[in-house]
Structures are given as structure tokens and as C-alpha cells.
Amino acid sequence: MDSWKKAAVMGSIGAAAFLFMKKKYPAGVLATGVGLALLAAEYPEKFEKVRRSLPDYFERGMQVMEMAAKAGKRITEAAGRSAFDAWEEIGG
């Protein structure tokens, strides 16, 4: 990768981080997109591999969110019961 491309990618990522910290989200997304577009132009085969694996990552993320929701529901239900009832349920 040419040095000017590296500088452009790092500059866009830095600008995006700064914009996100300043709560200018649309501009931060745009700056991030510019950096990713430069990287995708330089390494198209790697981005194709990532693009193909995105559905798997999404599915795993949804499974994690479902488990967290179930755990949150169980904690909320357990908080409404007395400590004695909870102790009896786990076999104490």
C-alpha cells in the first residue's frame, strides 16, 4: 500500500473517531466509510471474504443477544421472589 493511501486511511479513521467523540455521528460514519472504501480498493479479496462471512457473524450475534435477554428475564423474575424461595429452587 502506498504511503499516501496509508495516511488517508489513518486520517479518515482518526477523523471518524474524533467525530464520534464529538457526537457528530453522520459525519463519523461518512469518514469511516471513506477509510473502508480505500482499504477495500487496496485489498478486494480480503473484503470479499469478510462480506461472505457477515451472515455467520450476524447469526452468532443474534444468539448472544437472545441468551442475554433470557438471562435478564430470569434475573428479573428471580428478583421478585423471596430469597428463601430462590434457595429452595436451587436445592438448598
DSSP file (Angstrom, degrees, kcal/mol; ACC not computed):
  #  RESIDUE AA STRUCTURE BP1 BP2  ACC     N-H-->O    O-->H-N    N-H-->O    O-->H-N    TCO  KAPPA ALPHA  PHI   PSI    X-CA   Y-CA   Z-CA
    1    1 A M              0   0    0      0, 0.0     5,-0.0     0, 0.0    41,-0.0   0.000 360.0 360.0 360.0 133.4    0.0    0.0    0.0
    2    2 A D     >  -     0   0    0      1,-0.1     4,-2.1     4,-0.0     3,-0.2  -0.258 360.0-117.0 -65.3 155.0    1.3    3.4   -0.9
    3    3 A S  H  > S+     0   0    0      1,-0.2     4,-2.4     2,-0.2     5,-0.2   0.845 114.0  55.3 -65.8 -33.0    2.2    5.8    1.9
    4    4 A W  H  > S+     0   0    0      2,-0.2     4,-2.1     1,-0.2    -1,-0.2   0.859 107.7  49.9 -69.4 -31.6   -0.4    8.3    0.8
    5    5 A K  H  > S+     0   0    0     -3,-0.2     4,-2.7     2,-0.2    -2,-0.2   0.906 110.0  50.4 -69.7 -41.0   -3.1    5.6    1.0
    6    6 A K  H  X S+     0   0    0     -4,-2.1     4,-2.8     1,-0.2     5,-0.2   0.927 111.9  48.2 -59.8 -44.2   -1.9    4.7    4.5
    7    7 A A  H  X S+     0   0    0     -4,-2.4     4,-2.4     1,-0.2    -1,-0.2   0.890 111.8  49.5 -64.1 -39.3   -2.1    8.3    5.5
    8    8 A A  H  X S+     0   0    0     -4,-2.1     4,-2.3     2,-0.2    -2,-0.2   0.909 112.7  46.8 -67.1 -41.5   -5.5    8.7    4.0
    9    9 A V  H  X S+     0   0    0     -4,-2.7     4,-2.3     2,-0.2     5,-0.2   0.945 115.5  44.9 -64.9 -48.1   -6.9    5.6    5.8
   10   10 A M  H  X S+     0   0    0     -4,-2.8     4,-2.5     1,-0.2    -2,-0.2   0.882 113.6  51.3 -64.6 -37.5   -5.3    6.6    9.1
   11   11 A G  H  X S+     0   0    0     -4,-2.4     4,-2.7    -5,-0.2    -1,-0.2   0.901 110.9  47.1 -65.5 -41.2   -6.6   10.2    8.7
   12   12 A S  H  X S+     0   0    0     -4,-2.3     4,-2.3     2,-0.2    -2,-0.2   0.882 113.5  48.2 -70.2 -36.6  -10.1    9.1    8.0
   13   13 A I  H  X S+     0   0    0     -4,-2.3     4,-2.4     2,-0.2    -2,-0.2   0.916 113.9  47.1 -67.7 -42.5  -10.2    6.7   10.9
   14   14 A G  H  X S+     0   0    0     -4,-2.5     4,-2.4     2,-0.2    -2,-0.2   0.916 113.1  48.6 -63.3 -43.4   -8.8    9.3   13.2
   15   15 A A  H  X S+     0   0    0     -4,-2.7     4,-2.7     1,-0.2    -2,-0.2   0.897 110.6  51.6 -63.1 -39.9  -11.3   11.9   11.9
   16   16 A A  H  X S+     0   0    0     -4,-2.3     4,-2.6     2,-0.2    -2,-0.2   0.921 109.5  49.3 -63.3 -43.8  -14.1    9.3   12.4
   17   17 A A  H  X S+     0   0    0     -4,-2.4     4,-2.2     1,-0.2    -2,-0.2   0.927 112.9  47.5 -61.1 -44.5  -13.0    8.7   16.0
   18   18 A F  H  X S+     0   0    0     -4,-2.4     4,-1.7     1,-0.2    -2,-0.2   0.913 112.4  49.1 -62.7 -43.2  -12.9   12.4   16.7
   19   19 A L  H  <>S+     0   0    0     -4,-2.7     5,-2.9     1,-0.2    -2,-0.2   0.882 110.0  51.0 -66.4 -38.3  -16.3   13.0   15.1
   20   20 A F  H ><5S+     0   0    0     -4,-2.6     3,-1.4     1,-0.2    -1,-0.2   0.900 109.2  51.2 -65.1 -39.3  -17.9   10.2   17.1
   21   21 A M  H 3<5S+     0   0    0     -4,-2.2    -1,-0.2     1,-0.3    -2,-0.2   0.851 108.8  51.0 -65.8 -32.4  -16.5   11.6   20.3
   22   22 A K  T 3<5S-     0   0    0     -4,-1.7    -1,-0.3    -5,-0.2    -2,-0.2   0.372 118.1-116.6 -83.8   5.2  -18.0   15.0   19.3
   23   23 A K  T < 5S+     0   0    0     -3,-1.4     2,-0.7     1,-0.2    -3,-0.2   0.818  73.1 135.8  61.8  35.4  -21.3   13.2   18.7
   24   24 A K     >< +     0   0    0     -5,-2.9     4,-2.1     1,-0.2    -1,-0.2  -0.674  25.3 168.8-106.6  72.9  -21.4   14.0   15.1
   25   25 A Y  H  >  +     0   0    0     -2,-0.7     4,-2.6     1,-0.2     5,-0.2   0.868  66.1  52.0 -63.0 -45.1  -22.5   10.5   14.1
   26   26 A P  H  > S+     0   0    0      0, 0.0     4,-2.1     0, 0.0    -1,-0.2   0.925 113.5  45.6 -60.4 -41.0  -23.4   11.0   10.4
   27   27 A A  H  > S+     0   0    0      2,-0.2     4,-2.5     1,-0.2    -2,-0.2   0.875 111.9  52.7 -67.9 -35.7  -20.0   12.7    9.7
   28   28 A G  H  X S+     0   0    0     -4,-2.1     4,-2.3     2,-0.2    -1,-0.2   0.896 109.0  48.9 -64.9 -40.5  -18.2    9.9   11.6
   29   29 A V  H  X S+     0   0    0     -4,-2.6     4,-2.4     2,-0.2    -2,-0.2   0.902 111.2  50.8 -64.9 -40.3  -20.0    7.2    9.6
   30   30 A L  H  X S+     0   0    0     -4,-2.1     4,-1.9    -5,-0.2    -2,-0.2   0.926 110.7  47.8 -63.2 -45.1  -19.0    9.1    6.4
   31   31 A A  H  X S+     0   0    0     -4,-2.5     4,-1.9     1,-0.2    -1,-0.2   0.894 111.8  50.4 -64.1 -39.3  -15.4    9.3    7.4
   32   32 A T  H  X S+     0   0    0     -4,-2.3     4,-2.6     1,-0.2    -1,-0.2   0.905 108.2  53.6 -63.2 -40.9  -15.3    5.6    8.4
   33   33 A G  H  X S+     0   0    0     -4,-2.4     4,-2.4     1,-0.2    -2,-0.2   0.875 105.7  53.0 -61.4 -38.7  -16.8    4.8    5.0
   34   34 A V  H  X S+     0   0    0     -4,-1.9     4,-2.0     2,-0.2    -1,-0.2   0.936 110.8  46.9 -63.2 -45.6  -14.1    6.7    3.2
   35   35 A G  H  X S+     0   0    0     -4,-1.9     4,-2.1     1,-0.2    -2,-0.2   0.913 113.6  47.7 -62.6 -43.0  -11.4    4.7    5.1
   36   36 A L  H  X S+     0   0    0     -4,-2.6     4,-2.8     1,-0.2    -1,-0.2   0.870 108.8  54.5 -66.9 -35.7  -13.1    1.4    4.5
   37   37 A A  H  X S+     0   0    0     -4,-2.4     4,-2.0     2,-0.2    -1,-0.2   0.903 108.4  49.1 -64.7 -40.2  -13.5    2.2    0.8
   38   38 A L  H  X S+     0   0    0     -4,-2.0     4,-1.5     2,-0.2    -2,-0.2   0.921 113.2  46.7 -64.8 -42.4   -9.8    2.9    0.5
   39   39 A L  H  X S+     0   0    0     -4,-2.1     4,-2.6     1,-0.2    -2,-0.2   0.907 111.3  51.6 -65.2 -40.4   -9.0   -0.4    2.2
   40   40 A A  H  < S+     0   0    0     -4,-2.8    -1,-0.2     1,-0.2    -2,-0.2   0.861 108.1  52.2 -65.2 -34.6  -11.5   -2.3    0.0
   41   41 A A  H  < S+     0   0    0     -4,-2.0    -1,-0.2    -5,-0.2    -2,-0.2   0.854 114.7  42.5 -68.3 -33.2   -9.9   -0.8   -3.1
   42   42 A E  H  < S+     0   0    0     -4,-1.5    -2,-0.2     1,-0.2    -1,-0.2   0.856 128.5  26.1 -81.0 -36.4   -6.5   -2.0   -2.0
   43   43 A Y     X  +     0   0    0     -4,-2.6     4,-1.6    -5,-0.1     3,-0.3  -0.579  66.8 157.2-127.7  68.2   -7.5   -5.4   -0.7
   44   44 A P  H  > S+     0   0    0      0, 0.0     4,-1.9     0, 0.0     5,-0.1   0.840  73.0  56.7 -65.8 -32.9  -10.6   -6.6   -2.6
   45   45 A E  H  > S+     0   0    0      1,-0.2     4,-1.6     2,-0.2     5,-0.1   0.880 107.6  47.7 -68.3 -36.6  -10.1  -10.3   -2.0
   46   46 A K  H  > S+     0   0    0     -3,-0.3     4,-2.0     1,-0.2    -1,-0.2   0.883 111.4  50.2 -70.8 -37.7  -10.0   -9.9    1.8
   47   47 A F  H  X S+     0   0    0     -4,-1.6     4,-2.6     2,-0.2    -2,-0.2   0.835 107.0  55.1 -70.0 -30.8  -13.1   -7.7    1.8
   48   48 A E  H  X S+     0   0    0     -4,-1.9     4,-2.0     2,-0.2    -1,-0.2   0.905 107.5  49.9 -65.3 -40.6  -14.9  -10.3   -0.3
   49   49 A K  H  X S+     0   0    0     -4,-1.6     4,-1.3     2,-0.2    -2,-0.2   0.913 112.5  46.8 -63.1 -43.2  -14.1  -12.9    2.3
   50   50 A V  H  X S+     0   0    0     -4,-2.0     4,-0.9     1,-0.2     3,-0.3   0.914 110.0  53.5 -64.4 -43.0  -15.4  -10.7    5.1
   51   51 A R  H  < S+     0   0    0     -4,-2.6     3,-0.5     1,-0.2    -1,-0.2   0.876 108.5  49.8 -61.7 -37.7  -18.5   -9.9    3.1
   52   52 A R  H  < S+     0   0    0     -4,-2.0     4,-0.3     1,-0.2    -1,-0.2   0.805 111.8  48.1 -70.8 -28.4  -19.3  -13.6    2.7
   53   53 A S  H  X S+     0   0    0     -4,-1.3     4,-1.7    -3,-0.3     3,-0.4   0.524  84.9  92.6 -91.2  -5.0  -18.8  -14.3    6.4
   54   54 A L  H  X S+     0   0    0     -4,-0.9     4,-2.6    -3,-0.5     5,-0.2   0.880  80.1  56.4 -58.3 -41.8  -21.0  -11.5    7.6
   55   55 A P  H  > S+     0   0    0      0, 0.0     4,-2.4     0, 0.0    -1,-0.2   0.888 106.9  50.9 -59.5 -35.9  -24.2  -13.6    7.8
   56   56 A D  H  > S+     0   0    0     -3,-0.4     4,-2.3    -4,-0.3    -2,-0.2   0.923 111.0  47.6 -65.0 -43.5  -22.5  -16.0   10.2
   57   57 A Y  H  X S+     0   0    0     -4,-1.7     4,-2.3     1,-0.2    -1,-0.2   0.898 111.8  50.9 -63.4 -39.8  -21.3  -13.2   12.4
   58   58 A F  H  X S+     0   0    0     -4,-2.6     4,-2.2     2,-0.2    -2,-0.2   0.920 109.6  49.9 -63.8 -43.5  -24.8  -11.7   12.4
   59   59 A E  H  X S+     0   0    0     -4,-2.4     4,-2.0     1,-0.2    -2,-0.2   0.914 111.2  48.6 -62.8 -43.4  -26.3  -15.1   13.4
   60   60 A R  H  X S+     0   0    0     -4,-2.3     4,-2.2     1,-0.2    -1,-0.2   0.902 110.3  52.1 -63.7 -40.2  -23.9  -15.6   16.3
   61   61 A G  H  X S+     0   0    0     -4,-2.3     4,-2.2     1,-0.2    -1,-0.2   0.888 108.1  50.9 -62.6 -39.4  -24.6  -12.0   17.5
   62   62 A M  H  X S+     0   0    0     -4,-2.2     4,-2.3     2,-0.2    -1,-0.2   0.883 108.4  52.2 -66.7 -37.6  -28.3  -12.7   17.5
   63   63 A Q  H  X S+     0   0    0     -4,-2.0     4,-2.2     2,-0.2    -2,-0.2   0.910 109.6  49.2 -64.2 -41.5  -27.8  -15.9   19.5
   64   64 A V  H  X S+     0   0    0     -4,-2.2     4,-2.3     1,-0.2    -2,-0.2   0.917 110.9  49.9 -63.1 -42.7  -25.8  -14.0   22.1
   65   65 A M  H  X S+     0   0    0     -4,-2.2     4,-2.3     1,-0.2    -2,-0.2   0.884 109.8  51.1 -65.2 -38.0  -28.5  -11.3   22.3
   66   66 A E  H  X S+     0   0    0     -4,-2.3     4,-2.3     2,-0.2    -1,-0.2   0.913 110.3  48.9 -64.4 -42.4  -31.2  -14.0   22.8
   67   67 A M  H  X S+     0   0    0     -4,-2.2     4,-2.4     1,-0.2    -2,-0.2   0.905 111.4  49.9 -63.7 -40.6  -29.2  -15.6   25.6
   68   68 A A  H  X S+     0   0    0     -4,-2.3     4,-2.5     2,-0.2    -2,-0.2   0.894 110.2  50.5 -64.9 -39.3  -28.7  -12.2   27.3
   69   69 A A  H  X S+     0   0    0     -4,-2.3     4,-2.2     2,-0.2    -2,-0.2   0.912 111.1  48.2 -65.3 -41.9  -32.4  -11.5   27.0
   70   70 A K  H  X S+     0   0    0     -4,-2.3     4,-2.4     2,-0.2    -2,-0.2   0.916 112.2  49.1 -63.8 -42.5  -33.3  -14.8   28.6
   71   71 A A  H  X S+     0   0    0     -4,-2.4     4,-2.3     1,-0.2    -2,-0.2   0.911 110.9  50.4 -63.8 -41.6  -30.8  -14.3   31.4
   72   72 A G  H  X S+     0   0    0     -4,-2.5     4,-2.3     1,-0.2    -1,-0.2   0.886 110.1  50.3 -62.8 -39.0  -32.2  -10.8   32.0
   73   73 A K  H  X S+     0   0    0     -4,-2.2     4,-2.5     2,-0.2    -2,-0.2   0.919 111.0  48.5 -65.3 -43.7  -35.7  -12.2   32.1
   74   74 A R  H  X S+     0   0    0     -4,-2.4     4,-2.5     2,-0.2    -2,-0.2   0.888 111.3  50.1 -65.3 -38.3  -34.7  -14.9   34.6
   75   75 A I  H  X S+     0   0    0     -4,-2.3     4,-2.0     2,-0.2    -1,-0.2   0.914 110.9  49.5 -65.5 -41.9  -32.9  -12.3   36.8
   76   76 A T  H  X S+     0   0    0     -4,-2.3     4,-0.8     2,-0.2    -2,-0.2   0.910 112.7  47.1 -63.5 -41.8  -36.0  -10.1   36.8
   77   77 A E  H >< S+     0   0    0     -4,-2.5     3,-0.7     1,-0.2     4,-0.4   0.904 112.1  50.2 -65.4 -40.8  -38.2  -13.0   37.7
   78   78 A A  H >< S+     0   0    0     -4,-2.5     3,-1.1     1,-0.2    -1,-0.2   0.823 102.6  61.0 -68.1 -30.4  -35.9  -14.1   40.5
   79   79 A A  H 3< S+     0   0    0     -4,-2.0    -1,-0.2     1,-0.2    -2,-0.2   0.768  99.3  57.5 -68.3 -23.9  -35.7  -10.6   41.9
   80   80 A G  T << S+     0   0    0     -4,-0.8    -1,-0.2    -3,-0.7     2,-0.2   0.596  97.8  74.6 -82.1 -11.2  -39.5  -10.7   42.5
   81   81 A R  S <  S-     0   0    0     -3,-1.1     2,-0.1    -4,-0.4    -3,-0.0  -0.565  90.0 -98.6 -98.9 164.7  -39.3  -13.8   44.7
   82   82 A S     >  -     0   0    0     -2,-0.2     4,-1.9     1,-0.1     5,-0.2  -0.395  31.0-114.9 -76.2 159.9  -38.0  -14.1   48.3
   83   83 A A  H  > S+     0   0    0      1,-0.2     4,-2.4     2,-0.2     5,-0.2   0.852 116.3  56.7 -63.1 -34.6  -34.5  -15.3   49.0
   84   84 A F  H  > S+     0   0    0      2,-0.2     4,-2.4     1,-0.2    -1,-0.2   0.923 105.8  49.4 -64.5 -43.7  -35.9  -18.4   50.6
   85   85 A D  H  > S+     0   0    0      1,-0.2     4,-1.9     2,-0.2    -1,-0.2   0.910 112.0  48.6 -61.4 -42.1  -37.9  -19.4   47.5
   86   86 A A  H  X S+     0   0    0     -4,-1.9     4,-1.6     1,-0.2    -1,-0.2   0.903 110.9  50.5 -65.1 -40.4  -34.9  -18.9   45.4
   87   87 A W  H  <>S+     0   0    0     -4,-2.4     5,-2.7     1,-0.2     4,-0.3   0.891 110.2  49.9 -64.5 -39.8  -32.8  -21.0   47.8
   88   88 A E  H ><5S+     0   0    0     -4,-2.4     3,-0.9     3,-0.2    -1,-0.2   0.861 106.5  56.5 -66.0 -36.1  -35.3  -23.8   47.7
   89   89 A E  H 3<5S+     0   0    0     -4,-1.9    -1,-0.2     1,-0.3    -2,-0.2   0.875 106.5  48.3 -65.7 -37.1  -35.4  -23.8   43.9
   90   90 A I  T 3<5S-     0   0    0     -4,-1.6    -1,-0.3    -5,-0.1    -2,-0.2   0.448 125.1-100.8 -86.2   2.5  -31.7  -24.4   43.6
   91   91 A G  T < 5       0   0    0     -3,-0.9    -3,-0.2    -4,-0.3    -2,-0.1   0.712 360.0 360.0  95.5  20.7  -31.9  -27.2   46.1
   92   92 A G      <       0   0    0     -5,-2.7    -4,-0.2    -6,-0.2    -5,-0.1   0.466 360.0 360.0 -81.5 360.0  -30.6  -25.6   49.3
